[in-house]
Amino acid sequence: MSIVNLSHNSLSGHIPQLKKCRKLVSLSLADNSFTGEIPSSLAELPVLTYLDLSDNNLTGSIPLGLQNLKLALFNVSFNQLSGKVPYSLISGLPASFLEGNPSLCGPGLPNSCSDDKPRHHSASGLTT
């Protein structure tokens, strides 16, 4: 199985771990009622290039491992995600694929993360 499209259903609960789906190229779970975090095991799917998790109730941060995939599409819009978005997932994708997550931050997003802010050195040499 290389393409899974379960979009526009009334599926709920957590997204299952998909470690054994090593030939999965496309996963679309958009417009459901999934909750919980994006499973970090998705980053272990070597040929995954299309990931659409938009319009769910997902929380937590975006797993850092996803930046190692060669994703042509990564859509997590309209969830409740928070935290810093890895830069490699921001570059080259429309900002609309991240919208509707008011607590996400990173370069090019409405919110900058605290570690993105320029640091100022005081006269004493301390960073503030």
Secondary structure, 3 states (H helix, E strand, C coil): CCEEECCCCCCEEECCCCCCCCCCCEEECCCCEEEECCCHHHHHCCCCCEEECCCCEEEECCCHHHHHCCCCEEECCCCEEEEECCHHHHCCCCHHHCCCCCEEECCCCCCCCHHHCCCCECCCCCEC
